[in-house]
Amino acid sequence: MMEQMVFWAVQGVISVLLTAVAYFLKATREQIDRDMSERKKETDKLRDELTEMKSSLPRTYVLREDYIRTMADFGRKLDRLLEQK
């Protein structure tokens, strides 16, 4: 009789522990899912900002090669003007 009571007590304690572990695992899983969702939103926002920046770069900045080419053309035009005088 005493052995059965100990068995049921141990089984009850194990059931409570397993329930607690399952609850905390579920809560942890939900927190991870919320964090991942938040990170995905942040990543999407950064991706959109990067795309916008990439599209505005050609209007904002000049490549070194383009600058050199433009200045060379400008120099040739000035030379032609000076030669005409």
Secondary structure, DSSP 8 states (H G I E B T S, - for coil): -HHHHHHHHHHHHHHHHHHHHHHHHHHHHHHHHHHHHHHHHHHHHHHHHHHHHHHHHHHH---HHHHHHHHHHHHHHHHHHHHH-
